[in-house]
């Protein structure tokens, strides 16, 4: 019951942010982590957004992007990793949800499948998919560009 209430609060808050972004058209920055295991990438479903994405979020003031990515990975799916293990793989800007959204994606290759824990509040689902499967799903624009580039690199 409490998780459902908190998910509703997330949805209302996100709706309010989108309204604010529609009015102000801000620039935002974030960091995501592509967790790879045997050619499959971990995708998450947030309670407040229809698209799937990677674990990640906004960068705090004076926070390094790689450190933010590691923090968000721990907070969203319970995977703890030293920031130095994350390899920078993508930097891009897209207009998304009425804002100029600049993201960095870091990669983490895992030999063993990680133990993933979602809070069922902000993140309601986390699962591994191949890049082709992910590109057939409703995903955020940065992820679509990153995966398309990665497939292009692998095929080339």
C-alpha positions as CSV (number, residue, x, y, z in Angstrom):
1,X,0.0,0.0,0.0
2,X,2.7,2.5,1.0
3,X,4.7,1.7,-2.2
4,X,1.6,2.4,-4.4
5,X,1.2,5.8,-2.6
6,X,4.9,6.6,-3.1
7,X,4.7,5.7,-6.8
8,X,1.7,8.0,-7.1
9,X,3.7,10.8,-5.5
10,X,6.5,10.2,-8.0
11,X,4.1,10.4,-10.9
12,X,2.5,13.6,-9.7
13,X,6.0,15.1,-9.0
14,X,7.2,14.1,-12.4
15,X,4.1,15.6,-14.1
16,X,4.8,18.9,-12.2
17,X,8.4,18.9,-13.3
18,X,7.4,18.3,-16.9
19,X,5.0,21.3,-16.6
20,X,7.8,23.4,-15.2
21,X,10.2,22.2,-17.9
22,X,7.5,23.1,-20.5
23,X,7.5,26.7,-19.2
24,X,11.2,27.1,-18.5
25,X,12.9,24.8,-21.2
26,X,15.9,24.2,-18.9
27,X,19.2,22.4,-19.6
28,X,19.6,19.3,-17.4
29,X,22.6,16.9,-17.0
30,X,22.6,13.3,-15.9
31,X,24.6,10.1,-15.8
32,X,23.5,6.6,-16.6
33,X,25.1,3.1,-16.4
34,X,24.8,0.4,-19.0
35,X,25.3,-2.8,-17.1
36,X,26.2,-5.5,-19.5
37,X,26.2,-9.2,-18.9
38,X,26.8,-11.7,-21.8
39,X,25.7,-9.2,-24.5
40,X,22.6,-8.1,-22.6
41,X,22.0,-4.7,-21.0
42,X,20.1,-4.0,-17.8
43,X,17.0,-1.8,-18.5
44,X,14.9,-0.2,-15.8
45,X,11.3,0.9,-15.7
46,X,10.6,4.0,-13.6
47,X,7.2,4.3,-12.0
48,X,6.7,7.8,-13.4
49,X,7.7,7.4,-17.1
50,X,6.5,5.2,-19.9
51,X,9.9,4.6,-21.5
52,X,12.5,2.2,-20.3
53,X,16.0,3.6,-19.5
54,X,19.2,2.7,-17.8
55,X,19.9,3.1,-14.1
56,X,20.9,6.6,-13.5
57,X,19.8,10.2,-12.8
58,X,20.8,13.7,-12.2
59,X,24.2,14.9,-11.2
60,X,24.4,16.7,-7.9
61,X,26.2,20.1,-7.6
62,X,30.0,19.6,-7.6
63,X,29.5,15.9,-8.2
64,X,31.7,14.1,-10.8
65,X,29.7,12.4,-13.6
66,X,31.3,9.0,-13.0
67,X,30.6,9.3,-9.2
68,X,27.0,10.3,-9.9
69,X,26.6,7.2,-12.2
70,X,27.9,4.9,-9.5
71,X,25.7,6.5,-6.8
72,X,22.6,6.2,-9.0
73,X,23.4,2.6,-9.9
74,X,23.5,1.7,-6.2
75,X,20.4,3.7,-5.3
76,X,18.3,2.4,-8.2
77,X,19.2,-1.3,-8.5
78,X,21.5,-2.0,-5.5
79,X,24.7,-2.6,-7.5
80,X,27.7,-1.3,-5.8
81,X,30.7,-0.5,-7.9
82,X,33.7,1.8,-7.6
83,X,33.3,4.8,-9.9
84,X,36.7,4.0,-11.5
85,X,35.3,0.7,-12.9
86,X,32.8,2.6,-15.0
87,X,34.0,3.2,-18.6
88,X,32.7,6.3,-20.4
89,X,30.9,5.2,-23.6
90,X,28.5,8.0,-24.7
91,X,27.8,11.7,-24.4
92,X,24.8,13.3,-26.0
93,X,22.1,15.9,-25.8
94,X,18.5,15.5,-26.8
95,X,15.4,17.6,-26.3
96,X,13.4,15.3,-24.0
97,X,10.3,16.1,-21.9
98,X,10.6,19.8,-22.8
99,X,14.2,20.2,-21.7
100,X,17.7,20.1,-23.2
101,X,18.9,16.9,-21.6
102,X,22.6,16.1,-21.7
103,X,23.6,12.6,-20.6
104,X,26.7,10.6,-20.2
105,X,26.5,6.8,-20.3
106,X,29.1,4.7,-18.6
107,X,29.5,1.0,-19.2
108,X,30.0,-1.8,-16.7
109,X,30.8,-5.3,-17.9
110,X,29.9,-8.0,-15.4
111,X,31.1,-11.6,-15.7
112,X,28.5,-12.9,-13.2
113,X,24.8,-11.7,-13.3
114,X,24.4,-9.0,-10.7
115,X,21.9,-9.2,-7.9
116,X,19.5,-6.5,-8.8
117,X,17.2,-5.0,-6.2
118,X,14.5,-2.4,-7.1
119,X,12.6,-0.4,-4.5
120,X,9.2,-0.8,-6.2
121,X,8.8,2.9,-5.7
122,X,10.9,4.9,-8.1
123,X,12.1,1.8,-10.0
124,X,9.4,-0.9,-10.5
125,X,11.3,-3.3,-12.8
126,X,14.8,-4.1,-13.9
127,X,15.7,-6.8,-16.5
128,X,18.3,-7.7,-19.1
129,X,17.7,-7.4,-22.8
130,X,19.7,-7.6,-26.0
131,X,20.3,-4.3,-27.8
132,X,18.0,-5.4,-30.6
133,X,15.2,-6.3,-28.1
134,X,15.7,-2.9,-26.4
135,X,15.5,-1.0,-29.7
136,X,12.1,-2.6,-30.3
137,X,10.8,-1.3,-27.0
138,X,9.8,2.2,-25.9
139,X,13.1,3.6,-24.6
140,X,14.4,7.1,-23.9
141,X,16.2,8.9,-26.9
142,X,19.7,8.8,-25.4
143,X,19.5,5.0,-24.9
144,X,18.3,4.6,-28.4
145,X,21.2,6.5,-29.8
146,X,23.7,4.8,-27.6
147,X,22.5,1.3,-28.5
148,X,22.4,2.1,-32.2
149,X,25.9,3.3,-32.0
150,X,27.0,0.3,-30.1
151,X,25.4,-2.1,-32.6
152,X,27.0,-0.1,-35.4
153,X,30.4,-0.4,-33.8
154,X,30.0,-4.1,-33.2
155,X,28.9,-4.7,-36.8
156,X,31.6,-2.5,-38.3
